[in-house]
Amino acid sequence: MLVTGGFAVASSASTVEVAVDGDVHDVRAYGGTVGDVLDRIDVVVGPADEINLDLDTPIDTDLSVALDRAITVDVEVHGAVARRVTAPVSSVAGVLEAADMTELRDSGAEIVPAWNAPIEDGDTIKVLLPTDVKVEVDGDEVATETLATTIEAVLSENDIELGADDRVLPAETGTLLGPTTITVQRVEITEETVEVDLEHDEQRRETDALERGTTRVDQEGRDGVRVDTFRITTVDGEEEDNEKISEEVVTEPRDRVVLVGTKPPPPPPPPPAPASSSNSTSSSSSSSSSSSSSSSSSSGSSSSPSPSSSSSSGTGVWDRLAGCESNGRWSANTGNGYYGGLQFLPSTWRSVGGSGMPHEASKAEQIKRGQILQQRSGWGQWPACSRKLGLR
């Protein structure tokens, strides 16, 4: 035995065959151990490497040493790292076996790379597991099992097309992470126009071109038209929102204009002259009457009443006047600006002491105010009917 450099070398050499990941090295060794042989060729055995002999095995005959290096491979399930494997493996099957995930092959999972494909250090194996999914759409429910990883892919697999405004819950761009219910809402947005009538008003304008108590329509009224536009949103056939987005007046309303007379009526004609005494008969009764009339005239205590004053003293004339003006309806409100049986203007009613509205007062109160007006301004306050009834 020779001693060189502190190592004992056997007088007869042994051939050690060292295979590292399939690369074969023939090493001449004079004694020592398997570990010494590996050191000579700079092979370091990692903690996860697999070697067929212990490093302390002595070299006393020809030996074969097989060393399989460990590699590190990630296993992703649906895009997330589920397991990191460090082991002396060379195929996808070996990685999944080392990870205790061989049941994936029988579960219908999609594995990339394929089951028997070779694998290298740093590679990633991607696994897609079948996922139970329900799709609620158009009043139906579609149940399916899918290997898709996104909501969009599930909809595509089931030939579900989306409109521009349709909604998807969860969001269409979302990732499928497990059993999921996908809801598709059909959204329709339409516009609708509605015509709205714009009611006209009435203007009353005083004019001295007409006698007080008379009116004349100077301009007929006309309603206007406005077009409103609404945006209507329906979800699965049910209205969700109704929003007015514009309005346009296509025809402006035109007010009705009524002229109200303020011109005082002409004064009433003078009363007729009393009958002459020469017309009286020669009978005694006639003489007596003539004497009484003469006496009365000379005393100045009495005179013949005028038609207007005698007519306004009783209620009969007022009933006839109301019959002409309002068909005898003392509570009349005809909508023409005149009220009550005698068709008072509110301003005229107040000028003779009336309160409230004329048609709300009693018949007696309306006659009282009519008498005051007649005594103040004459029957011309009721021009047409007073003439018709022979009051003037």
C-alpha positions in Angstrom: 0.0 0.0 0.0 1.3 3.5 -0.9 0.6 6.6 1.1 0.4 9.8 -1.0 -0.7 13.1 0.3 -2.3 11.7 3.4 -4.5 9.3 1.4 -4.1 5.6 1.4 -4.3 4.2 -2.1 -4.8 0.5 -2.6 -2.2 -1.2 -4.7 -4.9 -2.4 -7.1 -7.4 0.2 -8.5 -11.2 -0.2 -8.8 -13.4 1.3 -11.5 -16.3 3.2 -10.1 -19.1 4.1 -12.6 -20.9 7.3 -11.5 -24.1 8.2 -13.3 -25.5 11.7 -12.4 -28.9 12.4 -14.0 -28.0 9.9 -16.8 -24.4 11.3 -17.4 -22.0 8.5 -16.8 -18.4 9.0 -15.4 -15.8 6.2 -15.0 -13.6 6.9 -12.0 -10.4 4.9 -11.1 -10.3 4.6 -7.3 -7.7 3.1 -5.0 -9.9 2.5 -2.0 -11.7 5.2 -0.1 -15.5 5.7 -0.1 -18.3 6.6 -2.5 -18.2 10.0 -1.0 -14.5 10.3 -1.8 -15.2 9.4 -5.4 -17.9 12.0 -5.8 -15.6 14.7 -4.3 -13.0 13.8 -6.9 -15.4 14.7 -9.7 -16.9 17.7 -7.8 -20.4 16.2 -7.3 -22.2 17.5 -4.3 -25.2 15.5 -3.1 -28.1 17.7 -2.0 -30.5 16.9 0.8 -33.3 16.0 -1.6 -31.1 14.1 -4.1 -31.4 10.4 -4.4 -28.3 8.1 -4.5 -28.3 4.3 -4.6 -25.3 3.9 -2.2 -24.5 5.5 1.1 -21.6 8.0 0.9 -19.7 5.9 3.5 -19.8 2.8 1.3 -16.0 1.6 0.9 -14.6 1.2 -2.5 -13.1 -2.3 -2.6 -14.4 -3.6 -5.9 -15.9 -2.2 -9.0 -19.1 -0.2 -8.2 -21.9 1.6 -9.9 -23.1 4.8 -8.3 -26.4 6.3 -9.5 -27.3 9.9 -8.4 -30.6 11.5 -9.3 -30.7 15.3 -8.7 -33.8 16.8 -7.1 -35.6 19.6 -9.0 -38.1 22.1 -7.7 -41.5 22.3 -9.6 -44.6 24.3 -8.7 -48.1 22.8 -9.1 -50.8 25.5 -9.8 -54.5 24.8 -9.4 -56.7 27.4 -11.2 -53.9 29.9 -11.3 -52.8 29.6 -7.7 -49.7 27.7 -6.4 -51.1 24.7 -4.6 -47.9 22.7 -4.0 -44.1 23.2 -4.4 -42.3 19.9 -4.9 -38.5 19.4 -4.5 -37.7 15.8 -5.5 -35.6 13.8 -7.9 -38.3 13.5 -10.5 -38.2 13.8 -14.3 -41.8 13.8 -15.4 -45.2 15.4 -14.6 -46.4 12.0 -13.2 -43.4 11.9 -10.9 -44.1 15.5 -9.6 -47.7 14.7 -8.9 -46.8 11.5 -7.2 -44.3 13.3 -5.0 -47.0 15.9 -4.2 -49.6 13.1 -3.4 -51.8 14.5 -6.1 -52.2 11.4 -8.4 -56.0 11.4 -7.9 -56.1 14.4 -10.3 -55.7 12.1 -13.3 -59.0 10.3 -12.5 -60.9 13.5 -11.6 -61.2 14.8 -15.1 -58.7 17.6 -14.4 -56.8 19.2 -17.3 -53.0 19.0 -16.7 -50.4 21.0 -18.6 -47.9 19.6 -19.5 -49.4 16.2 -20.1 -49.1 13.4 -17.6 -46.0 11.7 -19.0 -44.2 14.9 -20.3 -40.7 15.5 -19.1 -40.2 18.2 -16.5 -37.2 20.4 -15.5 -36.1 22.4 -12.5 -38.2 25.6 -12.2 -41.1 24.4 -14.3 -44.7 24.9 -13.4 -47.5 22.3 -13.8 -50.9 23.9 -14.4 -54.0 22.0 -13.2 -57.6 22.9 -14.0 -60.2 21.1 -11.9 -63.8 20.7 -13.1 -66.0 23.3 -11.5 -69.8 23.2 -11.0 -71.4 26.3 -12.4 -75.0 27.5 -12.7 -75.9 30.1 -15.3 -79.2 32.0 -14.7 -80.3 33.6 -18.0 -83.5 34.4 -19.9 -85.6 32.8 -17.2 -83.7 29.5 -17.4 -81.0 27.9 -15.3 -78.2 26.1 -17.0 -76.1 23.7 -14.9 -72.7 22.7 -16.2 -69.3 21.4 -15.2 -66.4 23.3 -16.7 -62.7 23.5 -16.8 -62.9 27.2 -17.7 -61.1 29.7 -15.5 -63.1 32.8 -16.3 -66.8 33.9 -16.3 -66.4 35.0 -20.0 -65.2 31.5 -21.0 -68.2 29.8 -19.3 -70.6 32.1 -21.1 -68.8 31.3 -24.4 -68.9 27.6 -23.7 -72.7 27.8 -23.3 -73.3 30.0 -26.4 -74.6 32.8 -24.3 -74.3 36.1 -26.1 -74.4 39.4 -24.3 -76.1 42.7 -25.5 -74.3 46.0 -25.2 -76.1 46.9 -22.0 -76.6 43.4 -20.4 -75.2 42.8 -16.9 -73.3 39.8 -15.6 -73.0 39.0 -11.9 -70.2 38.3 -10.9 -68.5 40.6 -13.4 -67.9 39.1 -16.8 -64.2 39.7 -16.5 -64.0 37.8 -13.2 -62.0 34.6 -12.5 -63.8 31.4 -11.7 -62.4 30.2 -8.4 -64.9 27.5 -7.4 -68.5 26.5 -7.7 -70.3 29.6 -8.9 -73.7 30.9 -9.9 -73.6 33.3 -12.8 -76.6 35.6 -13.4 -77.1 37.3 -16.7 -79.5 40.3 -16.7 -81.0 41.4 -20.0 -81.0 45.2 -20.1 -82.9 47.3 -22.6 -82.7 51.0 -22.8 -85.3 52.9 -24.9 -86.6 56.4 -25.3 -90.2 57.5 -25.2 -91.9 60.8 -26.0 -95.1 62.1 -24.3 -97.1 65.1 -25.4 -98.2 67.3 -22.5 -101.0 69.9 -22.8 -100.1 73.4 -21.5 -103.4 75.0 -20.4 -103.9 78.6 -21.4 -104.9 81.3 -18.9 -107.5 84.1 -19.2 -106.7 87.8 -19.0 -109.4 90.4 -18.2 -108.7 93.9 -19.4 -110.8 96.9 -18.5 -111.7 99.2 -21.4 -113.9 102.4 -21.6 -114.9 101.4 -25.1 -117.6 99.1 -23.6 -120.3 100.0 -21.2 -119.9 98.9 -17.6 -121.3 95.5 -17.1 -120.6 94.3 -20.6 -117.7 92.1 -21.9 -116.3 91.1 -25.2 -113.8 88.3 -26.1 -110.9 90.1 -27.8 -108.7 86.9 -28.3 -109.7 83.3 -28.1 -107.4 81.1 -25.9 -105.4 78.1 -27.2 -103.7 75.4 -25.2 -100.0 74.8 -25.9 -98.1 71.5 -26.4 -94.8 70.3 -24.8 -93.0 67.1 -25.8 -91.2 65.4 -22.9 -88.6 62.7 -23.7 -87.9 59.9 -21.2 -85.1 57.3 -21.1 -86.6 54.0 -19.9 -84.4 51.1 -18.6 -85.9 47.6 -18.3 -84.1 44.7 -16.6 -85.4 41.2 -17.6 -88.6 42.9 -18.8 -89.2 44.9 -15.6 -89.0 48.7 -15.6 -86.1 49.8 -13.4 -85.7 53.5 -14.2 -87.7 56.1 -16.0 -85.8 59.4 -16.4 -86.9 62.5 -18.1 -83.9 63.6 -20.3 -85.4 66.5 -22.3 -88.5 68.7 -22.8 -89.4 70.9 -25.7 -92.3 73.3 -26.0 -93.5 72.9 -29.6 -96.6 75.2 -29.3 -96.8 78.1 -26.8 -100.2 78.5 -25.0 -102.1 81.7 -26.0 -104.2 83.4 -23.3 -107.9 84.1 -23.7 -108.3 87.9 -23.5 -111.7 89.3 -22.3 -112.4 93.1 -22.4 -114.5 94.3 -19.5 -116.4 97.5 -19.9 -115.9 100.5 -17.6 -117.8 103.2 -19.5 -120.7 104.6 -17.4 -124.1 103.8 -19.0 -126.2 106.7 -20.3 -128.6 108.4 -17.8 -132.1 106.9 -17.7 -134.8 108.9 -19.7 -136.9 111.4 -17.6 -140.2 110.0 -16.2 -143.3 110.7 -18.3 -145.4 113.8 -17.4 -148.4 113.2 -15.1 -151.8 113.0 -16.8 -153.7 116.4 -17.3 -156.8 117.1 -15.1 -158.7 118.0 -18.3 -158.7 114.4 -19.2 -160.7 113.4 -16.1 -164.3 112.5 -16.4 -167.2 114.6 -15.1 -168.3 111.9 -12.6 -168.2 112.6 -9.0 -165.6 109.9 -8.3 -163.4 111.5 -11.0 -163.8 114.9 -9.5 -162.9 113.6 -6.2 -159.7 112.0 -7.6 -158.8 115.2 -9.4 -159.3 117.2 -6.3 -157.1 114.8 -4.3 -154.4 115.0 -7.0 -154.6 118.7 -7.1 -154.4 119.0 -3.3 -151.4 116.6 -3.3 -149.7 118.6 -6.0 -150.2 121.9 -4.3 -148.9 120.6 -1.0 -145.6 119.3 -2.6 -145.7 116.2 -0.4 -146.0 113.6 -3.2 -145.1 113.1 -6.9 -145.7 110.4 -9.4 -143.0 107.7 -9.0 -140.6 107.0 -11.9 -140.8 103.6 -13.6 -137.3 102.7 -12.3 -137.9 103.6 -8.7 -141.2 101.8 -8.6 -139.8 98.7 -10.3 -136.9 98.3 -7.9 -139.0 98.3 -4.8 -140.3 94.7 -5.0 -138.6 91.3 -5.6 -140.7 90.4 -8.6 -138.6 92.5 -11.0 -135.4 91.1 -9.6 -136.7 87.5 -10.1 -137.4 88.4 -13.7 -134.0 90.1 -14.1 -132.2 87.0 -12.6 -134.2 84.8 -14.9 -132.8 86.7 -17.9 -129.3 87.0 -16.6 -128.7 83.5 -15.1 -131.8 81.5 -15.7 -132.8 82.3 -12.1 -129.7 80.5 -10.6 -128.8 82.7 -7.6 -125.7 80.5 -7.0 -124.5 80.7 -10.6 -120.8 80.5 -11.3 -120.6 80.3 -15.1 -116.9 80.8 -15.4 -117.2 84.0 -17.4 -116.2 86.3 -14.5 -119.7 87.1 -13.5 -121.4 85.5 -10.5 -124.8 85.1 -8.8 -128.3 85.5 -10.1 -127.7 89.1 -11.1 -124.2 88.4 -12.6 -122.1 90.7 -10.5 -118.5 91.4 -11.3 -116.6 90.8 -8.0 -115.3 94.4 -8.1 -118.9 95.8 -8.6 -120.2 93.6 -5.8 -117.6 95.0 -3.4 -118.4 98.6 -4.5 -122.0 98.2 -3.3 -120.9 96.8 0.1 -121.0 93.1 -0.7 -118.5 90.7 1.0 -117.2 87.3 -0.2 -118.3 86.2 -3.6 -121.8 87.2 -5.1 -122.9 83.7 -5.8 -122.2 82.7 -2.2 -124.6 85.3 -0.8 -128.3 84.7 -0.2 -130.9 85.8 -2.7 -132.1 88.6 -0.4 -128.5 89.9 0.0 -128.0 89.8 -3.8 -131.3 91.7 -4.4 -130.3 94.3 -1.7 -127.0 94.9 -3.5 -128.7 95.0 -6.8 -131.1 97.7 -5.5 -128.2 99.8 -4.3 -126.5 99.5 -7.7 -129.7 100.3 -9.6 -130.4 103.3 -7.5 -126.8 104.5 -8.0 -126.3 103.8 -11.7 -129.7 102.8 -13.1 -130.9 99.8 -15.1 -128.1 100.3 -17.6 -125.9 98.0 -15.4 -127.9 95.2 -16.9 -128.1 96.6 -20.5 -129.4 93.7 -22.5 -131.8 92.2 -20.0 -133.2 95.5 -18.6 -134.0 96.5 -22.2 -135.5 93.1 -22.9 -137.7 93.4 -19.8 -138.8 96.9 -20.6 -137.1 98.4 -17.6 -135.6 101.2 -19.6 
